[in-house]
Amino acid sequence: AYLKGSPVKVDLTGKPILIAGASSGIGAATAIACAKAGMPVLLSARREDKLKAVADRIKGDGGVAEYTTADITSREDCERAVATCVERFGSVYSVFANAGYGFDATVAECLADDPSSPDTDRIRAIFETNFFGTLNAIRPAIPRMFEAGAGHVLICSSSIGKFAVPRYGPYCASKAAQWHIGRAMNAELRRKGVFTSTVHPIGTKTEFFDEAAKRSNGKNLAENTPSFLMQPPERVAKAIVKCLRKPRAEVWTNLPVKLLAGLLTAAPNATDWMLRGAAKERWDQSHGQK
């Protein structure tokens, strides 16, 4: 069935999921939704107080949840998280690599960083979290999925992992890298009974934008994002649970943006013209011009 592409329906009851970046936003909402679907959930992130609050909410609703603190940039922490999931729940059916961040800066600004400053090599740093952190999260789980002959890897990419946004080039690049790895893995691992899905949210009302503003001298991308391109994290969580039940390669919650991504890829010259206009508008805004 996996090789032929025939429809697969998965009963999620009792199938454990490990969620990296589960302390808030999409990760927390997904943890709650997966628990309601009958999945034991291991929450993982750096902030223990936030993890405990989410775990307590799940337990209060009758679900099964445990948590462990972990930094996604640490291979050792991620190995320990998978081991904890197996210890607490007996196996690890799914891993959702969700932790990540963004910031507002041109590529040229990043390349001009002062080597002696704390912000040295911001492009490398964002890849360490968003891309290599994803690999850290899923690496120790894959052999266990192979042994079980079943599993589902989930990677939180982005809608703008399919096209570039001015001043968010490094973030877009890290999300594009996640997407490519996910698509390759889905083709490679299906013969082992393991699905891989990439998740492509539009703007989501979470702490992501607050954190991005802190890393961008107060500049907030959400202020320039139309309301129709913003959504609650619960919408993404619902789509992820649907994908876990009936696996597919990509998870989208906004059809117009999905179609736009394809159109932008098919018309690179028009896309470049549009992006140059957007870049100029952002430059004018940052320099107080109209």
N, C-alpha and C positions, 0 to 999 in steps of 0.2 A: 504493500500500500504506500509506503514511504517513497519508494522508487518510482512507482507508476503515477504518483500524484493524485490518487483517488482520495475522496473526502475522508478525513479522520476526525472523529469526535472523541474527546477525552473527558472522562469522569474525573473531576479535580478532587473529589472527596479523599482526604487522607494523603494527598500528594504534597510534600513539603516544598516551600519556596523560600529562598534566601534573597532578601532585598537589600542591596547596598545603596546607601543614601536614603534611608527610610525614616529619618527623623522629622521630615516635613514635606510639604508640597506633593509632587507626583508620587514619590516613594511612599509617604505615609498614606495617601489616599489609596494607592494600589494595595498596600498591606491590609488595609481595612476591607477593601473589596474582595481580595483573595481569601481572607479569613471567612467572610460571609459566604463565599463559594465552597467552603469546607476544607480549605488548605491550611495546614499548620504553617505558621509564618515565623521565620527568624529575621528580626529587624537588625540592621547593621548601619552604623554611622559613628561619628565622633562624639556627638553630644548625648551623654547618657540620660540626662534629665528629659530630653525630648523623646528619646527612644522609650523610656519607661512610661511616659504619658500615652504614647500610641499603643504600647503593649497593654496597658491597663484598660484603655478604651476597648480594644479588641476582646479582652477577657470579659469585660463588663457586658459585652454584647453576646457572650456565649462562644466566642471563637478561641482558637489556640494560638498563642504567640509567646515567644521568648525574644530576648535581645542580647546583643553583644557589641561592645564598642570596638570600632575598627576604623583605620584610616585607609582609604582605597589606594593611596599611593604606596602602601606597604604590602609587599608580597606576603610577608609573615603574618600580618593581620588578616589578610584575605584567606590564607590557608587555614588559619585558626577559626575563622568564621564558618568556613565550609565544614571543618571537623566538628564544630559545635552543633551545626545543623544536623549532621549525621548522628551525633551523640544524643541530641535531644529528641529527634524525630525518626531516627532509623535510616534515613536516606536524604538525598537532595534531588528532587525531581526538576526544579527550575531555579535559575539564578537571574535576577533582574539587576543589571548594572546601570544604575540610575544617577549616581553621584557625578556632579560636574558644576562648572561655573563659566561665566563669560565676563567680558569687559569691553569698554568703549575706547578704542585707539586705532589709529591707522597702522598698517604694517610698517610704514617708514618710521613712525614714532617708536614702535617696538624695537626696530633694528637700531635705533639711535639711543637706546637706553644707556645710561652711564654704567659701565661695568662694575663700579664700586657701590652702586645703589642696591637697596633691597629688592628692587624690581628688575634686577638683571635677567635678561632673556625671558621675557614674559611669554613668548611663543612656546619655548621649550617647557615652561612651567605649566601652561594650560594643557599641553599634550600629555604631560606626566599624570595629570588628574583625569582629564576627559577621555583620552585614548588609552594610554598605558595602564591607567587605573581600571578601565574596563577589562583589559586583558588580565590584570591581577585578580579581579573579581571572579572571572569565569574559569581561569586556568585550573585551579584545583578541583573544580566541580566536574569538568568534562570527563576525566577518567572514570569517575563514579557513575556518570550517566552511561558511558560505554558498557560498564559492567552490568548495569541494570537493563541495558538494551532500550532505554527510553529516557527522554529528558527534553527540556525546552530552555534555550538560552534567549534572554530578552536584553536588548541593548537600547538604551534611550539616546537616540540620535536627535534630530530636530528637522522641522520642515526646511530650515535654512541650511541643513546639511546637503541639500540638493542644489542650492544656488547661493551666491555670495551676497552679503549685505555690507555696504560701505561702513567702515569703522568697526566692524565685527569680523574681519577677515580671519584672524587666528581662531576664533570660536567656530566659525563656519568650517574652517579646514579640519578642526578636530572632530566635528560632527560628521563631515564627509568621510573621514577616515573610519569612523565607527560604522557608518553605513556600508562601505566597501567590504570591511572585514566581516560584517554580519551577512551580507549577501553571499560572499565566498563560503563562509561556514555553513550556511543553509544548504548549499549544493554539496559540500564535502561531507557533512555529518549525517545527512538523511539516511544513508545506507546503514548507519549505526543506530537508527531509531531516534535520533536527536534533531529537533527542530531549532532553527535560529530565526528570530524575528527582530527587526529594527523598528523602533517607535519614533514617530515623527510629529511631535506636538507643534501646534502654532503657539503664539504667546499664551502662557499659562499663569494665572494669578497665584504666584508663590513667592517665597523669599529669594528666588533666583534674581529678580530685578533689583531687590534691595542690595544683595551681595554684589551684583554687577556695578551698581552705583558707587558702592564703597571702593571698588577697584578702579573707578573711572572718574575720580574727583567730583563725585556727586551727580554726574550725568546719568540719567535714567532712560533707558531705551523704551520703557513702558509709556513714557510721556509722548513718544512719537509713534506709538502703535495704535492704530484705529481700534475702537472698542469691538468691532465685529471680528477682529483678529485676536481677541483675547478670550480665554475660556477658563472654567474652574478645573482644578486638578482631578476632581471626581469624574469628569467626562473622559479624561485620558485613562483613568483607572478602569472604568467600565469597558473601554475598548480593549484594554490589555487582558482582562478576564475573558472577554469574548474570544480573543486570539488564543489564549491558553486552552480554551474549550475546543476551538476549531482553528488549528494553527495556520498561519499564512505568513508570507515573507515580510510584509510591512504593515504597520499599524498607523492609520491616519484617522484624524477626527474632523477634518475639514476638507471636503471634496474639492471646492474651488481652488484651494491652495495646492492640493495635490496635482490638479490639472495644470495650474499655473507653473508649477515646478517642471512639469514635462514640456510645456510650451517654451519656457525660458531656455531649456536645454536644446530644444530644436531650433531656436532662433538666436544664436549667440550675438550677432551684430546688434539686433534690436535690444537684447538684454544689456549689452555693454552701453548702449546709448542711454537706456533707462537708469542704469546704475551710476553713470557719470552725472546725470541730473540729480539723483538722490545724494551723491557724494557732495556736490556743490551746495545743495540745500542744507545738508548737515554742517558743512563748513561755514556757511553764512550764519546759521543759527548759533554756532559756537563762538562766532566773532561779532555777534550783535548786529548783523546786517540783515536787511529785508530784501 
